[in-house]
Amino acid sequence: MTSSIKLVLFDMEGVLSHYDRAARTDRMSSITGKPPEAVRHAIWDSGLEARADAGEITDDEYLLELGNLLGCRVSRDDWLVARHASITPNAESLAVAARIAMRRKIAVLTNNCRLVTDHIGYLNPPVAQLFGSHVYPSAAFGAAKPAAQAYLGCVGHLGVDARETLFIDDSEANVTGAIDAGLHAYQFVDADALSRELARFDLL
């Protein structure tokens, strides 16, 4: 089919890279000397990470609260080292994205705070190299996926209509959220299946 898609918007972790929460937990545990279960509680069970992803708190507030929950200071560098341990780029998916970039605008919308995207060159160099400045955290739009505000804020910032956007995510909930917000969307399984879907949209 002839495609009306002007923007292909990617999720990062689970699509362009693999995410290892256990590796992040273990590295933060090693840095702080706190047990892994305390790290898991502080980051996820407390709701702190979700609040940061939704832009409800600043990066400095996030780091301060994380330290308070763990009973120690957590510096920006500490956090970045632990976060870096969780990310492994997906070379096959990145290669597909690079092919799309020759024909269409590409960008990333990831459920994360600004710490991730501000330091994407360290955390995920291949994504930084391919997408440049077009790697956006959900926090920048005041809501995390699957809230419509996250998608619409991002495409609006890029000057593209939702109906002209194809969103790719490994989460069924996030794909459904994108469709409900008026975007086209596809649930990622692997790079080969993604290539077939993109060919259907005449994007490869």
C-alpha positions as CSV (number, residue, x, y, z in Angstrom):
1,M,0.0,0.0,0.0
2,T,1.1,3.6,-0.5
3,S,1.8,4.9,3.0
4,S,0.6,8.1,4.6
5,I,3.0,7.6,7.5
6,K,5.4,10.5,8.0
7,L,6.8,9.5,11.4
8,V,7.8,6.1,12.8
9,L,7.9,6.4,16.6
10,F,9.8,3.7,18.5
11,D,9.7,2.6,22.1
12,M,13.3,2.1,23.2
13,E,13.6,-0.7,25.8
14,G,12.1,-3.9,24.5
15,V,12.4,-2.8,20.9
16,L,15.7,-0.9,20.2
17,S,17.4,-2.4,23.2
18,H,17.0,-5.2,25.7
19,Y,16.2,-4.2,29.3
20,D,17.6,-6.2,32.3
21,R,16.0,-5.0,35.5
22,A,17.9,-7.5,37.5
23,A,21.2,-6.2,36.3
24,R,20.2,-2.7,37.2
25,T,19.1,-3.8,40.6
26,D,22.3,-5.7,41.3
27,R,24.5,-2.9,40.2
28,M,22.7,-0.4,42.4
29,S,22.9,-2.8,45.2
30,S,26.6,-3.1,44.7
31,I,27.1,0.7,44.6
32,T,25.0,1.5,47.7
33,G,25.7,-1.6,49.7
34,K,21.9,-2.1,50.1
35,P,20.3,-5.5,49.5
36,P,18.6,-6.0,46.1
37,E,15.2,-6.3,47.7
38,A,15.6,-2.8,49.2
39,V,16.6,-1.4,45.8
40,R,13.6,-3.0,44.1
41,H,11.3,-1.5,46.7
42,A,12.9,1.9,46.4
43,I,12.8,2.2,42.7
44,W,9.6,0.3,41.7
45,D,7.4,-0.9,44.6
46,S,7.4,2.6,46.1
47,G,6.0,4.1,42.9
48,L,9.0,6.4,42.6
49,E,10.1,5.3,39.1
50,A,6.5,5.7,37.8
51,R,6.3,9.2,39.2
52,A,9.5,10.1,37.6
53,D,8.5,8.6,34.2
54,A,5.3,10.6,34.3
55,G,7.1,13.9,35.0
56,E,5.6,14.4,38.4
57,I,9.0,15.0,40.0
58,T,12.3,16.5,38.7
59,D,15.4,14.4,38.3
60,D,17.0,16.0,41.4
61,E,13.9,15.2,43.4
62,Y,14.0,11.6,42.1
63,L,17.6,11.1,43.1
64,L,17.0,12.7,46.5
65,E,13.9,10.5,47.2
66,L,15.7,7.4,46.0
67,G,18.5,8.1,48.4
68,N,16.1,8.7,51.2
69,L,14.4,5.4,50.6
70,L,17.7,3.6,50.5
71,G,19.1,5.5,53.5
72,C,22.2,6.7,51.6
73,R,23.1,9.3,49.0
74,V,22.6,8.3,45.4
75,S,24.5,10.6,42.9
76,R,23.6,11.1,39.3
77,D,26.7,9.1,38.3
78,D,25.7,6.2,40.6
79,W,22.3,6.1,39.0
80,L,23.7,6.3,35.5
81,V,26.2,3.4,36.1
82,A,23.4,1.2,37.4
83,R,21.0,2.2,34.5
84,H,23.8,1.5,32.0
85,A,24.1,-2.0,33.3
86,S,20.4,-2.7,32.3
87,I,20.7,-1.7,28.6
88,T,21.9,-3.9,25.7
89,P,21.3,-2.4,22.2
90,N,19.3,-4.6,19.8
91,A,21.4,-4.4,16.6
92,E,18.8,-6.0,14.4
93,S,16.1,-3.6,15.3
94,L,18.4,-0.6,15.0
95,A,19.3,-1.8,11.5
96,V,15.6,-1.7,10.6
97,A,15.2,1.7,12.1
98,A,18.2,3.0,10.1
99,R,16.6,1.8,6.9
100,I,13.4,3.6,7.7
101,A,15.3,6.8,8.4
102,M,16.3,7.0,4.8
103,R,12.7,7.5,3.8
104,R,10.8,8.8,6.9
105,K,11.3,10.8,10.1
106,I,12.1,8.6,13.1
107,A,12.0,9.3,16.8
108,V,11.9,7.5,20.2
109,L,9.3,7.8,22.9
110,T,10.4,6.0,26.0
111,N,8.8,5.7,29.4
112,N,11.6,7.3,31.4
113,C,12.7,10.4,33.2
114,R,14.9,13.0,31.6
115,L,18.0,11.4,33.1
116,V,17.8,8.7,30.5
117,T,17.5,10.9,27.5
118,D,19.8,13.6,28.7
119,H,22.5,10.9,29.0
120,I,21.5,8.7,26.1
121,G,25.0,9.0,24.5
122,Y,26.4,7.2,27.5
123,L,23.5,4.9,28.2
124,N,22.7,3.7,24.7
125,P,25.3,5.0,22.1
126,P,23.7,3.3,19.0
127,V,20.3,4.9,19.7
128,A,21.9,8.3,20.3
129,Q,23.9,8.0,17.1
130,L,20.9,7.0,15.0
131,F,18.1,9.2,16.5
132,G,20.2,12.2,17.5
133,S,18.1,14.7,19.5
134,H,14.9,12.9,18.7
135,V,14.9,10.6,21.8
136,Y,12.1,11.8,24.1
137,P,11.2,10.7,27.7
138,S,7.6,10.4,28.7
139,A,8.4,12.8,31.6
140,A,8.8,15.6,29.0
141,F,5.1,15.3,28.2
142,G,3.7,15.0,31.7
143,A,2.4,11.4,31.4
144,A,3.7,7.9,30.8
145,K,2.5,5.5,28.1
146,P,-0.2,4.3,27.7
147,A,-1.8,7.7,28.5
148,A,-2.8,9.5,25.3
149,Q,-1.0,12.7,26.6
150,A,2.4,11.0,26.2
151,Y,1.9,10.1,22.5
152,L,0.1,13.3,21.5
153,G,2.6,15.5,23.3
154,C,5.4,13.8,21.4
155,V,3.9,13.9,17.9
156,G,2.7,17.4,18.5
157,H,6.3,18.4,19.5
158,L,7.5,16.9,16.2
159,G,4.8,18.6,14.2
160,V,3.2,15.4,12.9
161,D,-0.4,14.4,13.1
162,A,-1.2,11.3,15.1
163,R,-2.8,9.7,12.0
164,E,0.5,10.1,10.2
165,T,2.4,8.3,12.9
166,L,3.3,4.6,13.3
167,F,4.2,3.7,16.8
168,I,6.1,0.5,17.7
169,D,6.3,-0.9,21.2
170,D,6.6,-4.4,22.7
171,S,3.9,-3.7,25.3
172,E,0.3,-4.6,24.3
173,A,-1.0,-1.9,26.7
174,N,1.2,0.8,25.1
175,V,0.2,-0.3,21.6
176,T,-3.5,-0.1,22.6
177,G,-2.9,3.3,24.2
178,A,-1.4,4.6,20.9
179,I,-4.3,3.3,18.8
180,D,-6.8,4.9,21.2
181,A,-4.8,8.2,20.9
182,G,-5.3,8.0,17.1
183,L,-1.9,6.6,16.0
184,H,-1.2,3.6,13.9
185,A,0.6,1.0,16.1
186,Y,2.3,-2.3,16.0
187,Q,3.3,-4.7,18.8
188,F,7.0,-5.6,18.4
189,V,8.0,-9.2,18.6
190,D,11.3,-9.3,16.6
191,A,13.1,-7.4,13.9
192,D,12.1,-9.8,11.1
193,A,8.4,-9.5,11.9
194,L,8.8,-5.7,12.2
195,S,10.4,-5.6,8.7
196,R,7.4,-7.4,7.2
197,E,5.0,-5.0,8.9
198,L,6.9,-2.0,7.7
199,A,6.9,-3.3,4.2
200,R,3.1,-3.5,4.4
201,F,3.1,0.2,5.1
202,D,5.5,0.8,2.2
203,L,8.2,2.1,4.7
204,L,11.0,-0.2,3.6
